[in-house]
Each structure stands twice: as structure tokens, then as C-alpha cells.
Amino acid sequence: MGDAAEGLIDADSRIQERMEELEESRRNARKPHAKVDPEKARQLESCRLARTELEQQMVLTTHPVRRDQITQAVAELDRRIAQLA
């Protein structure tokens, strides 16, 4: 009779685990999954890298006209980054 009781406990344990798995899958199904667009991610990373490069140029640039150009370029990149994010 001991073996039968162990079998029932094991079966009960497996049922409980399966119910927990189903509940977890239901919770995950309700969450919206964010799909990553690889092209959009590439453009965003490109803009961020370009902005970093322009910031480095800004530090080294002394000519006022070039500084204005860099400032405008950084502003444009900020606009694009905001649009992509």
C-alpha cells in the first residue's frame, strides 16, 4: 500500500506543477510582446553614434560657424532619436 500512496503523491505533484505552468503561460499570453524592428534599432544606434562623434568634435572645434553647424546637426539627431524611440 505504501507504493500506491507514493504514486498518488507523485501524480498530485505533477498535476500541481502542470497547473503552475499553465498559469504562467496564461500570464505571459496577456503581456504585450514588444517586437523589435531590426532596421529601426540600427537607425537608432547609428544616430546615437553620430551624436557622440559630433559631441567630440564640438569639444575640439573653436571656429564659431563650425560650432553652429555641429549644434544644428546634434539638434537634428536629437529629433530623429526622439522620433525613433
PyMOL Python script that loads the backbone (N, CA, C, O; Angstrom):
from pymol import cmd

cmd.read_pdbstr("""\
ATOM      1  N   MET A   1       0.817  -1.175   0.000  1.00  0.00           N
ATOM      2  CA  MET A   1       0.000   0.000   0.000  1.00  0.00           C
ATOM      3  C   MET A   1       0.874   1.257   0.000  1.00  0.00           C
ATOM      4  O   MET A   1       0.422   2.309  -0.454  1.00  0.00           O
ATOM      5  N   GLY A   2       2.073   1.180   0.480  1.00  0.00           N
ATOM      6  CA  GLY A   2       2.975   2.315   0.515  1.00  0.00           C
ATOM      7  C   GLY A   2       3.305   2.813  -0.876  1.00  0.00           C
ATOM      8  O   GLY A   2       3.405   4.019  -1.104  1.00  0.00           O
ATOM      9  N   ASP A   3       3.476   1.881  -1.811  1.00  0.00           N
ATOM     10  CA  ASP A   3       3.792   2.279  -3.183  1.00  0.00           C
ATOM     11  C   ASP A   3       2.638   3.035  -3.834  1.00  0.00           C
ATOM     12  O   ASP A   3       2.865   3.976  -4.595  1.00  0.00           O
ATOM     13  N   ALA A   4       1.427   2.638  -3.547  1.00  0.00           N
ATOM     14  CA  ALA A   4       0.259   3.308  -4.117  1.00  0.00           C
ATOM     15  C   ALA A   4       0.152   4.739  -3.608  1.00  0.00           C
ATOM     16  O   ALA A   4      -0.205   5.652  -4.353  1.00  0.00           O
ATOM     17  N   ALA A   5       0.463   4.921  -2.342  1.00  0.00           N
ATOM     18  CA  ALA A   5       0.401   6.267  -1.773  1.00  0.00           C
ATOM     19  C   ALA A   5       1.470   7.166  -2.398  1.00  0.00           C
ATOM     20  O   ALA A   5       1.219   8.339  -2.677  1.00  0.00           O
ATOM     21  N   GLU A   6       2.660   6.608  -2.615  1.00  0.00           N
ATOM     22  CA  GLU A   6       3.724   7.389  -3.260  1.00  0.00           C
ATOM     23  C   GLU A   6       3.332   7.759  -4.684  1.00  0.00           C
ATOM     24  O   GLU A   6       3.612   8.863  -5.149  1.00  0.00           O
ATOM     25  N   GLY A   7       2.680   6.825  -5.369  1.00  0.00           N
ATOM     26  CA  GLY A   7       2.223   7.089  -6.733  1.00  0.00           C
ATOM     27  C   GLY A   7       1.204   8.214  -6.765  1.00  0.00           C
ATOM     28  O   GLY A   7       1.239   9.054  -7.665  1.00  0.00           O
ATOM     29  N   LEU A   8       0.309   8.243  -5.810  1.00  0.00           N
ATOM     30  CA  LEU A   8      -0.693   9.310  -5.738  1.00  0.00           C
ATOM     31  C   LEU A   8      -0.044  10.657  -5.428  1.00  0.00           C
ATOM     32  O   LEU A   8      -0.422  11.683  -5.993  1.00  0.00           O
ATOM     33  N   ILE A   9       0.928  10.642  -4.533  1.00  0.00           N
ATOM     34  CA  ILE A   9       1.625  11.884  -4.197  1.00  0.00           C
ATOM     35  C   ILE A   9       2.386  12.403  -5.407  1.00  0.00           C
ATOM     36  O   ILE A   9       2.374  13.602  -5.686  1.00  0.00           O
ATOM     37  N   ASP A  10       3.059  11.489  -6.136  1.00  0.00           N
ATOM     38  CA  ASP A  10       3.783  11.884  -7.344  1.00  0.00           C
ATOM     39  C   ASP A  10       2.830  12.444  -8.404  1.00  0.00           C
ATOM     40  O   ASP A  10       3.125  13.453  -9.044  1.00  0.00           O
ATOM     41  N   ALA A  11       1.691  11.782  -8.580  1.00  0.00           N
ATOM     42  CA  ALA A  11       0.714  12.250  -9.558  1.00  0.00           C
ATOM     43  C   ALA A  11       0.175  13.615  -9.161  1.00  0.00           C
ATOM     44  O   ALA A  11       0.026  14.498 -10.005  1.00  0.00           O
ATOM     45  N   ASP A  12      -0.113  13.786  -7.890  1.00  0.00           N
ATOM     46  CA  ASP A  12      -0.601  15.079  -7.396  1.00  0.00           C
ATOM     47  C   ASP A  12       0.452  16.166  -7.619  1.00  0.00           C
ATOM     48  O   ASP A  12       0.132  17.290  -8.007  1.00  0.00           O
ATOM     49  N   SER A  13       1.694  15.814  -7.369  1.00  0.00           N
ATOM     50  CA  SER A  13       2.795  16.764  -7.558  1.00  0.00           C
ATOM     51  C   SER A  13       2.907  17.174  -9.031  1.00  0.00           C
ATOM     52  O   SER A  13       3.082  18.354  -9.335  1.00  0.00           O
ATOM     53  N   ARG A  14       2.808  16.208  -9.940  1.00  0.00           N
ATOM     54  CA  ARG A  14       2.880  16.508 -11.379  1.00  0.00           C
ATOM     55  C   ARG A  14       1.703  17.377 -11.826  1.00  0.00           C
ATOM     56  O   ARG A  14       1.867  18.280 -12.646  1.00  0.00           O
ATOM     57  N   ILE A  15       0.540  17.103 -11.292  1.00  0.00           N
ATOM     58  CA  ILE A  15      -0.645  17.908 -11.634  1.00  0.00           C
ATOM     59  C   ILE A  15      -0.463  19.340 -11.156  1.00  0.00           C
ATOM     60  O   ILE A  15      -0.778  20.284 -11.880  1.00  0.00           O
ATOM     61  N   GLN A  16       0.038  19.503  -9.952  1.00  0.00           N
ATOM     62  CA  GLN A  16       0.263  20.845  -9.411  1.00  0.00           C
ATOM     63  C   GLN A  16       1.292  21.606 -10.256  1.00  0.00           C
ATOM     64  O   GLN A  16       1.104  22.787 -10.547  1.00  0.00           O
ATOM     65  N   GLU A  17       2.381  20.931 -10.650  1.00  0.00           N
ATOM     66  CA  GLU A  17       3.390  21.575 -11.493  1.00  0.00           C
ATOM     67  C   GLU A  17       2.790  21.991 -12.839  1.00  0.00           C
ATOM     68  O   GLU A  17       3.064  23.081 -13.340  1.00  0.00           O
ATOM     69  N   ARG A  18       1.979  21.120 -13.409  1.00  0.00           N
ATOM     70  CA  ARG A  18       1.350  21.421 -14.703  1.00  0.00           C
ATOM     71  C   ARG A  18       0.402  22.608 -14.579  1.00  0.00           C
ATOM     72  O   ARG A  18       0.339  23.446 -15.478  1.00  0.00           O
ATOM     73  N   MET A  19      -0.335  22.684 -13.476  1.00  0.00           N
ATOM     74  CA  MET A  19      -1.253  23.809 -13.277  1.00  0.00           C
ATOM     75  C   MET A  19      -0.460  25.119 -13.151  1.00  0.00           C
ATOM     76  O   MET A  19      -0.875  26.151 -13.677  1.00  0.00           O
ATOM     77  N   GLU A  20       0.675  25.069 -12.457  1.00  0.00           N
ATOM     78  CA  GLU A  20       1.516  26.253 -12.338  1.00  0.00           C
ATOM     79  C   GLU A  20       2.073  26.678 -13.696  1.00  0.00           C
ATOM     80  O   GLU A  20       2.134  27.871 -13.994  1.00  0.00           O
ATOM     81  N   GLU A  21       2.480  25.709 -14.519  1.00  0.00           N
ATOM     82  CA  GLU A  21       2.974  26.014 -15.863  1.00  0.00           C
ATOM     83  C   GLU A  21       1.889  26.678 -16.712  1.00  0.00           C
ATOM     84  O   GLU A  21       2.154  27.650 -17.420  1.00  0.00           O
ATOM     85  N   LEU A  22       0.674  26.149 -16.636  1.00  0.00           N
ATOM     86  CA  LEU A  22      -0.432  26.720 -17.402  1.00  0.00           C
ATOM     87  C   LEU A  22      -0.733  28.152 -16.947  1.00  0.00           C
ATOM     88  O   LEU A  22      -0.970  29.033 -17.774  1.00  0.00           O
ATOM     89  N   GLU A  23      -0.723  28.378 -15.639  1.00  0.00           N
ATOM     90  CA  GLU A  23      -0.974  29.721 -15.114  1.00  0.00           C
ATOM     91  C   GLU A  23       0.105  30.687 -15.587  1.00  0.00           C
ATOM     92  O   GLU A  23      -0.193  31.822 -15.960  1.00  0.00           O
ATOM     93  N   GLU A  24       1.340  30.245 -15.572  1.00  0.00           N
ATOM     94  CA  GLU A  24       2.446  31.094 -16.045  1.00  0.00           C
ATOM     95  C   GLU A  24       2.297  31.415 -17.532  1.00  0.00           C
ATOM     96  O   GLU A  24       2.533  32.547 -17.953  1.00  0.00           O
ATOM     97  N   SER A  25       1.908  30.423 -18.319  1.00  0.00           N
ATOM     98  CA  SER A  25       1.730  30.685 -19.749  1.00  0.00           C
ATOM     99  C   SER A  25       0.548  31.621 -19.998  1.00  0.00           C
ATOM    100  O   SER A  25       0.579  32.413 -20.940  1.00  0.00           O
ATOM    101  N   ARG A  26      -0.484  31.542 -19.176  1.00  0.00           N
ATOM    102  CA  ARG A  26      -1.615  32.477 -19.300  1.00  0.00           C
ATOM    103  C   ARG A  26      -1.177  33.900 -18.977  1.00  0.00           C
ATOM    104  O   ARG A  26      -1.558  34.848 -19.664  1.00  0.00           O
ATOM    105  N   ARG A  27      -0.366  34.043 -17.917  1.00  0.00           N
ATOM    106  CA  ARG A  27       0.136  35.376 -17.559  1.00  0.00           C
ATOM    107  C   ARG A  27       0.994  35.955 -18.674  1.00  0.00           C
ATOM    108  O   ARG A  27       0.891  37.140 -18.991  1.00  0.00           O
ATOM    109  N   ASN A  28       1.831  35.128 -19.265  1.00  0.00           N
ATOM    110  CA  ASN A  28       2.691  35.595 -20.351  1.00  0.00           C
ATOM    111  C   ASN A  28       1.891  35.926 -21.603  1.00  0.00           C
ATOM    112  O   ASN A  28       2.263  36.828 -22.353  1.00  0.00           O
ATOM    113  N   ALA A  29       0.813  35.217 -21.833  1.00  0.00           N
ATOM    114  CA  ALA A  29      -0.008  35.471 -23.015  1.00  0.00           C
ATOM    115  C   ALA A  29      -0.713  36.819 -22.917  1.00  0.00           C
ATOM    116  O   ALA A  29      -1.004  37.443 -23.937  1.00  0.00           O
ATOM    117  N   ARG A  30      -0.986  37.267 -21.705  1.00  0.00           N
ATOM    118  CA  ARG A  30      -1.676  38.549 -21.518  1.00  0.00           C
ATOM    119  C   ARG A  30      -0.739  39.736 -21.713  1.00  0.00           C
ATOM    120  O   ARG A  30      -1.188  40.837 -22.032  1.00  0.00           O
ATOM    121  N   LYS A  31       0.545  39.520 -21.524  1.00  0.00           N
ATOM    122  CA  LYS A  31       1.510  40.616 -21.661  1.00  0.00           C
ATOM    123  C   LYS A  31       1.738  40.917 -23.141  1.00  0.00           C
ATOM    124  O   LYS A  31       1.899  39.995 -23.941  1.00  0.00           O
ATOM    125  N   PRO A  32       1.752  42.191 -23.507  1.00  0.00           N
ATOM    126  CA  PRO A  32       2.073  42.514 -24.891  1.00  0.00           C
ATOM    127  C   PRO A  32       3.565  42.285 -25.140  1.00  0.00           C
ATOM    128  O   PRO A  32       4.414  42.724 -24.364  1.00  0.00           O
ATOM    129  N   HIS A  33       3.852  41.617 -26.196  1.00  0.00           N
ATOM    130  CA  HIS A  33       5.241  41.338 -26.541  1.00  0.00           C
ATOM    131  C   HIS A  33       5.770  42.446 -27.446  1.00  0.00           C
ATOM    132  O   HIS A  33       5.184  42.744 -28.486  1.00  0.00           O
ATOM    133  N   ALA A  34       6.851  43.032 -27.050  1.00  0.00           N
ATOM    134  CA  ALA A  34       7.458  44.101 -27.835  1.00  0.00           C
ATOM    135  C   ALA A  34       8.279  43.476 -28.957  1.00  0.00           C
ATOM    136  O   ALA A  34       9.239  42.747 -28.709  1.00  0.00           O
ATOM    137  N   LYS A  35       7.891  43.767 -30.174  1.00  0.00           N
ATOM    138  CA  LYS A  35       8.634  43.269 -31.325  1.00  0.00           C
ATOM    139  C   LYS A  35       9.666  44.317 -31.706  1.00  0.00           C
ATOM    140  O   LYS A  35       9.340  45.490 -31.888  1.00  0.00           O
ATOM    141  N   VAL A  36      10.890  43.889 -31.822  1.00  0.00           N
ATOM    142  CA  VAL A  36      11.980  44.793 -32.142  1.00  0.00           C
ATOM    143  C   VAL A  36      12.177  44.794 -33.652  1.00  0.00           C
ATOM    144  O   VAL A  36      12.399  43.750 -34.267  1.00  0.00           O
ATOM    145  N   ASP A  37      12.092  45.987 -34.236  1.00  0.00           N
ATOM    146  CA  ASP A  37      12.341  46.147 -35.653  1.00  0.00           C
ATOM    147  C   ASP A  37      13.843  46.328 -35.832  1.00  0.00           C
ATOM    148  O   ASP A  37      14.394  47.327 -35.369  1.00  0.00           O
ATOM    149  N   PRO A  38      14.521  45.391 -36.489  1.00  0.00           N
ATOM    150  CA  PRO A  38      15.978  45.490 -36.600  1.00  0.00           C
ATOM    151  C   PRO A  38      16.436  46.732 -37.363  1.00  0.00           C
ATOM    152  O   PRO A  38      17.478  47.303 -37.039  1.00  0.00           O
ATOM    153  N   GLU A  39      15.686  47.151 -38.355  1.00  0.00           N
ATOM    154  CA  GLU A  39      16.051  48.345 -39.118  1.00  0.00           C
ATOM    155  C   GLU A  39      15.945  49.589 -38.245  1.00  0.00           C
ATOM    156  O   GLU A  39      16.818  50.456 -38.278  1.00  0.00           O
ATOM    157  N   LYS A  40      14.886  49.671 -37.476  1.00  0.00           N
ATOM    158  CA  LYS A  40      14.699  50.812 -36.581  1.00  0.00           C
ATOM    159  C   LYS A  40      15.788  50.839 -35.509  1.00  0.00           C
ATOM    160  O   LYS A  40      16.305  51.905 -35.176  1.00  0.00           O
ATOM    161  N   ALA A  41      16.135  49.674 -34.971  1.00  0.00           N
ATOM    162  CA  ALA A  41      17.203  49.588 -33.968  1.00  0.00           C
ATOM    163  C   ALA A  41      18.540  50.011 -34.577  1.00  0.00           C
ATOM    164  O   ALA A  41      19.334  50.683 -33.919  1.00  0.00           O
ATOM    165  N   ARG A  42      18.792  49.629 -35.810  1.00  0.00           N
ATOM    166  CA  ARG A  42      20.028  50.012 -36.487  1.00  0.00           C
ATOM    167  C   ARG A  42      20.092  51.519 -36.681  1.00  0.00           C
ATOM    168  O   ARG A  42      21.128  52.136 -36.432  1.00  0.00           O
ATOM    169  N   GLN A  43      18.987  52.116 -37.127  1.00  0.00           N
ATOM    170  CA  GLN A  43      18.946  53.563 -37.330  1.00  0.00           C
ATOM    171  C   GLN A  43      19.144  54.312 -36.016  1.00  0.00           C
ATOM    172  O   GLN A  43      19.849  55.320 -35.972  1.00  0.00           O
ATOM    173  N   LEU A  44      18.530  53.826 -34.960  1.00  0.00           N
ATOM    174  CA  LEU A  44      18.653  54.460 -33.654  1.00  0.00           C
ATOM    175  C   LEU A  44      20.094  54.414 -33.161  1.00  0.00           C
ATOM    176  O   LEU A  44      20.619  55.414 -32.672  1.00  0.00           O
ATOM    177  N   GLU A  45      20.723  53.269 -33.289  1.00  0.00           N
ATOM    178  CA  GLU A  45      22.116  53.132 -32.865  1.00  0.00           C
ATOM    179  C   GLU A  45      23.025  54.004 -33.719  1.00  0.00           C
ATOM    180  O   GLU A  45      23.974  54.596 -33.205  1.00  0.00           O
ATOM    181  N   SER A  46      22.751  54.090 -34.998  1.00  0.00           N
ATOM    182  CA  SER A  46      23.538  54.936 -35.890  1.00  0.00           C
ATOM    183  C   SER A  46      23.441  56.408 -35.490  1.00  0.00           C
ATOM    184  O   SER A  46      24.446  57.118 -35.471  1.00  0.00           O
ATOM    185  N   CYS A  47      22.237  56.858 -35.174  1.00  0.00           N
ATOM    186  CA  CYS A  47      22.041  58.243 -34.740  1.00  0.00           C
ATOM    187  C   CYS A  47      22.762  58.523 -33.423  1.00  0.00           C
ATOM    188  O   CYS A  47      23.353  59.588 -33.247  1.00  0.00           O
ATOM    189  N   ARG A  48      22.712  57.579 -32.518  1.00  0.00           N
ATOM    190  CA  ARG A  48      23.391  57.768 -31.230  1.00  0.00           C
ATOM    191  C   ARG A  48      24.911  57.847 -31.416  1.00  0.00           C
ATOM    192  O   ARG A  48      25.578  58.667 -30.785  1.00  0.00           O
ATOM    193  N   LEU A  49      25.444  56.996 -32.276  1.00  0.00           N
ATOM    194  CA  LEU A  49      26.882  57.036 -32.534  1.00  0.00           C
ATOM    195  C   LEU A  49      27.285  58.343 -33.217  1.00  0.00           C
ATOM    196  O   LEU A  49      28.312  58.930 -32.879  1.00  0.00           O
ATOM    197  N   ALA A  50      26.481  58.794 -34.170  1.00  0.00           N
ATOM    198  CA  ALA A  50      26.767  60.054 -34.851  1.00  0.00           C
ATOM    199  C   ALA A  50      26.720  61.219 -33.869  1.00  0.00           C
ATOM    200  O   ALA A  50      27.539  62.135 -33.950  1.00  0.00           O
ATOM    201  N   ARG A  51      25.781  61.188 -32.958  1.00  0.00           N
ATOM    202  CA  ARG A  51      25.669  62.254 -31.955  1.00  0.00           C
ATOM    203  C   ARG A  51      26.907  62.275 -31.062  1.00  0.00           C
ATOM    204  O   ARG A  51      27.425  63.346 -30.746  1.00  0.00           O
ATOM    205  N   THR A  52      27.378  61.111 -30.659  1.00  0.00           N
ATOM    206  CA  THR A  52      28.583  61.024 -29.834  1.00  0.00           C
ATOM    207  C   THR A  52      29.783  61.590 -30.579  1.00  0.00           C
ATOM    208  O   THR A  52      30.588  62.318 -30.000  1.00  0.00           O
ATOM    209  N   GLU A  53      29.905  61.260 -31.857  1.00  0.00           N
ATOM    210  CA  GLU A  53      31.003  61.782 -32.673  1.00  0.00           C
ATOM    211  C   GLU A  53      30.926  63.302 -32.780  1.00  0.00           C
ATOM    212  O   GLU A  53      31.945  63.984 -32.667  1.00  0.00           O
ATOM    213  N   LEU A  54      29.735  63.829 -32.996  1.00  0.00           N
ATOM    214  CA  LEU A  54      29.582  65.284 -33.098  1.00  0.00           C
ATOM    215  C   LEU A  54      29.886  65.981 -31.768  1.00  0.00           C
ATOM    216  O   LEU A  54      30.448  67.076 -31.758  1.00  0.00           O
ATOM    217  N   GLU A  55      29.526  65.365 -30.673  1.00  0.00           N
ATOM    218  CA  GLU A  55      29.847  65.957 -29.369  1.00  0.00           C
ATOM    219  C   GLU A  55      31.360  66.033 -29.175  1.00  0.00           C
ATOM    220  O   GLU A  55      31.866  67.009 -28.623  1.00  0.00           O
ATOM    221  N   GLN A  56      32.075  65.015 -29.622  1.00  0.00           N
ATOM    222  CA  GLN A  56      33.534  65.033 -29.530  1.00  0.00           C
ATOM    223  C   GLN A  56      34.121  66.132 -30.416  1.00  0.00           C
ATOM    224  O   GLN A  56      35.073  66.810 -30.027  1.00  0.00           O
ATOM    225  N   GLN A  57      33.549  66.304 -31.607  1.00  0.00           N
ATOM    226  CA  GLN A  57      34.003  67.379 -32.495  1.00  0.00           C
ATOM    227  C   GLN A  57      33.723  68.741 -31.877  1.00  0.00           C
ATOM    228  O   GLN A  57      34.530  69.661 -32.008  1.00  0.00           O
ATOM    229  N   MET A  58      32.591  68.874 -31.207  1.00  0.00           N
ATOM    230  CA  MET A  58      32.210  70.145 -30.593  1.00  0.00           C
ATOM    231  C   MET A  58      33.247  70.586 -29.559  1.00  0.00           C
ATOM    232  O   MET A  58      33.578  71.768 -29.457  1.00  0.00           O
ATOM    233  N   VAL A  59      33.744  69.628 -28.806  1.00  0.00           N
ATOM    234  CA  VAL A  59      34.737  69.944 -27.777  1.00  0.00           C
ATOM    235  C   VAL A  59      36.022  70.488 -28.411  1.00  0.00           C
ATOM    236  O   VAL A  59      36.665  71.380 -27.858  1.00  0.00           O
ATOM    237  N   LEU A  60      36.387  69.948 -29.566  1.00  0.00           N
ATOM    238  CA  LEU A  60      37.652  70.325 -30.200  1.00  0.00           C
ATOM    239  C   LEU A  60      37.544  71.521 -31.135  1.00  0.00           C
ATOM    240  O   LEU A  60      38.564  72.105 -31.503  1.00  0.00           O
ATOM    241  N   THR A  61      36.333  71.896 -31.526  1.00  0.00           N
ATOM    242  CA  THR A  61      36.133  72.955 -32.512  1.00  0.00           C
ATOM    243  C   THR A  61      36.136  74.320 -31.850  1.00  0.00           C
ATOM    244  O   THR A  61      35.494  74.538 -30.823  1.00  0.00           O
ATOM    245  N   THR A  62      36.888  75.247 -32.474  1.00  0.00           N
ATOM    246  CA  THR A  62      36.943  76.619 -31.959  1.00  0.00           C
ATOM    247  C   THR A  62      36.263  77.615 -32.890  1.00  0.00           C
ATOM    248  O   THR A  62      35.884  78.703 -32.457  1.00  0.00           O
ATOM    249  N   HIS A  63      36.105  77.261 -34.150  1.00  0.00           N
ATOM    250  CA  HIS A  63      35.505  78.176 -35.121  1.00  0.00           C
ATOM    251  C   HIS A  63      34.004  78.284 -34.874  1.00  0.00           C
ATOM    252  O   HIS A  63      33.314  77.265 -34.832  1.00  0.00           O
ATOM    253  N   PRO A  64      33.485  79.505 -34.710  1.00  0.00           N
ATOM    254  CA  PRO A  64      32.062  79.684 -34.351  1.00  0.00           C
ATOM    255  C   PRO A  64      31.086  79.166 -35.402  1.00  0.00           C
ATOM    256  O   PRO A  64      30.029  78.651 -35.039  1.00  0.00           O
ATOM    257  N   VAL A  65      31.400  79.283 -36.681  1.00  0.00           N
ATOM    258  CA  VAL A  65      30.483  78.807 -37.727  1.00  0.00           C
ATOM    259  C   VAL A  65      30.389  77.283 -37.678  1.00  0.00           C
ATOM    260  O   VAL A  65      29.303  76.713 -37.786  1.00  0.00           O
ATOM    261  N   ARG A  66      31.540  76.637 -37.514  1.00  0.00           N
ATOM    262  CA  ARG A  66      31.531  75.165 -37.424  1.00  0.00           C
ATOM    263  C   ARG A  66      30.796  74.702 -36.162  1.00  0.00           C
ATOM    264  O   ARG A  66      30.095  73.690 -36.191  1.00  0.00           O
ATOM    265  N   ARG A  67      30.951  75.428 -35.067  1.00  0.00           N
ATOM    266  CA  ARG A  67      30.238  75.070 -33.833  1.00  0.00           C
ATOM    267  C   ARG A  67      28.724  75.176 -34.042  1.00  0.00           C
ATOM    268  O   ARG A  67      27.969  74.338 -33.549  1.00  0.00           O
ATOM    269  N   ASP A  68      28.283  76.203 -34.771  1.00  0.00           N
ATOM    270  CA  ASP A  68      26.850  76.341 -35.081  1.00  0.00           C
ATOM    271  C   ASP A  68      26.367  75.169 -35.931  1.00  0.00           C
ATOM    272  O   ASP A  68      25.279  74.640 -35.705  1.00  0.00           O
ATOM    273  N   GLN A  69      27.182  74.764 -36.915  1.00  0.00           N
ATOM    274  CA  GLN A  69      26.810  73.626 -37.757  1.00  0.00           C
ATOM    275  C   GLN A  69      26.670  72.349 -36.925  1.00  0.00           C
ATOM    276  O   GLN A  69      25.729  71.574 -37.098  1.00  0.00           O
ATOM    277  N   ILE A  70      27.617  72.155 -36.030  1.00  0.00           N
ATOM    278  CA  ILE A  70      27.568  70.954 -35.189  1.00  0.00           C
ATOM    279  C   ILE A  70      26.357  71.001 -34.259  1.00  0.00           C
ATOM    280  O   ILE A  70      25.695  69.985 -34.046  1.00  0.00           O
ATOM    281  N   THR A  71      26.072  72.164 -33.712  1.00  0.00           N
ATOM    282  CA  THR A  71      24.910  72.316 -32.826  1.00  0.00           C
ATOM    283  C   THR A  71      23.624  71.987 -33.569  1.00  0.00           C
ATOM    284  O   THR A  71      22.747  71.311 -33.031  1.00  0.00           O
ATOM    285  N   GLN A  72      23.511  72.462 -34.802  1.00  0.00           N
ATOM    286  CA  GLN A  72      22.317  72.163 -35.602  1.00  0.00           C
ATOM    287  C   GLN A  72      22.233  70.675 -35.936  1.00  0.00           C
ATOM    288  O   GLN A  72      21.150  70.090 -35.925  1.00  0.00           O
ATOM    289  N   ALA A  73      23.376  70.071 -36.232  1.00  0.00           N
ATOM    290  CA  ALA A  73      23.389  68.642 -36.544  1.00  0.00           C
ATOM    291  C   ALA A  73      22.990  67.817 -35.322  1.00  0.00           C
ATOM    292  O   ALA A  73      22.247  66.844 -35.445  1.00  0.00           O
ATOM    293  N   VAL A  74      23.477  68.201 -34.151  1.00  0.00           N
ATOM    294  CA  VAL A  74      23.115  67.491 -32.918  1.00  0.00           C
ATOM    295  C   VAL A  74      21.615  67.639 -32.659  1.00  0.00           C
ATOM    296  O   VAL A  74      20.958  66.678 -32.259  1.00  0.00           O
ATOM    297  N   ALA A  75      21.077  68.827 -32.881  1.00  0.00           N
ATOM    298  CA  ALA A  75      19.642  69.037 -32.688  1.00  0.00           C
ATOM    299  C   ALA A  75      18.828  68.156 -33.633  1.00  0.00           C
ATOM    300  O   ALA A  75      17.806  67.593 -33.242  1.00  0.00           O
ATOM    301  N   GLU A  76      19.285  68.041 -34.870  1.00  0.00           N
ATOM    302  CA  GLU A  76      18.598  67.179 -35.837  1.00  0.00           C
ATOM    303  C   GLU A  76      18.666  65.709 -35.408  1.00  0.00           C
ATOM    304  O   GLU A  76      17.682  64.977 -35.512  1.00  0.00           O
ATOM    305  N   LEU A  77      19.820  65.295 -34.932  1.00  0.00           N
ATOM    306  CA  LEU A  77      19.953  63.909 -34.456  1.00  0.00           C
ATOM    307  C   LEU A  77      19.066  63.669 -33.236  1.00  0.00           C
ATOM    308  O   LEU A  77      18.463  62.603 -33.112  1.00  0.00           O
ATOM    309  N   ASP A  78      18.982  64.634 -32.349  1.00  0.00           N
ATOM    310  CA  ASP A  78      18.085  64.505 -31.192  1.00  0.00           C
ATOM    311  C   ASP A  78      16.649  64.336 -31.639  1.00  0.00           C
ATOM    312  O   ASP A  78      15.906  63.533 -31.075  1.00  0.00           O
ATOM    313  N   ARG A  79      16.257  65.094 -32.655  1.00  0.00           N
ATOM    314  CA  ARG A  79      14.892  64.982 -33.184  1.00  0.00           C
ATOM    315  C   ARG A  79      14.659  63.587 -33.754  1.00  0.00           C
ATOM    316  O   ARG A  79      13.614  62.985 -33.505  1.00  0.00           O
ATOM    317  N   ARG A  80      15.614  63.069 -34.513  1.00  0.00           N
ATOM    318  CA  ARG A  80      15.474  61.738 -35.097  1.00  0.00           C
ATOM    319  C   ARG A  80      15.448  60.643 -34.034  1.00  0.00           C
ATOM    320  O   ARG A  80      14.672  59.692 -34.122  1.00  0.00           O
ATOM    321  N   ILE A  81      16.311  60.795 -33.028  1.00  0.00           N
ATOM    322  CA  ILE A  81      16.341  59.819 -31.944  1.00  0.00           C
ATOM    323  C   ILE A  81      14.999  59.786 -31.217  1.00  0.00           C
ATOM    324  O   ILE A  81      14.482  58.715 -30.899  1.00  0.00           O
ATOM    325  N   ALA A  82      14.449  60.953 -30.961  1.00  0.00           N
ATOM    326  CA  ALA A  82      13.136  61.025 -30.295  1.00  0.00           C
ATOM    327  C   ALA A  82      12.058  60.379 -31.150  1.00  0.00           C
ATOM    328  O   ALA A  82      11.165  59.709 -30.632  1.00  0.00           O
ATOM    329  N   GLN A  83      12.142  60.580 -32.446  1.00  0.00           N
ATOM    330  CA  GLN A  83      11.151  60.012 -33.376  1.00  0.00           C
ATOM    331  C   GLN A  83      11.266  58.480 -33.420  1.00  0.00           C
ATOM    332  O   GLN A  83      10.254  57.782 -33.490  1.00  0.00           O
ATOM    333  N   LEU A  84      12.484  57.969 -33.379  1.00  0.00           N
ATOM    334  CA  LEU A  84      12.693  56.523 -33.452  1.00  0.00           C
ATOM    335  C   LEU A  84      12.414  55.819 -32.127  1.00  0.00           C
ATOM    336  O   LEU A  84      12.023  54.652 -32.105  1.00  0.00           O
ATOM    337  N   ALA A  85      12.617  56.531 -31.031  1.00  0.00           N
ATOM    338  CA  ALA A  85      12.463  55.895 -29.711  1.00  0.00           C
ATOM    339  C   ALA A  85      11.020  55.773 -29.304  1.00  0.00           C
ATOM    340  O   ALA A  85      10.724  55.261 -28.224  1.00  0.00           O
TER     341      ALA A  85
END
""", "prot")
cmd.dss("prot")
cmd.show_as("cartoon", "prot")
cmd.util.cbc("prot")
cmd.orient("prot")
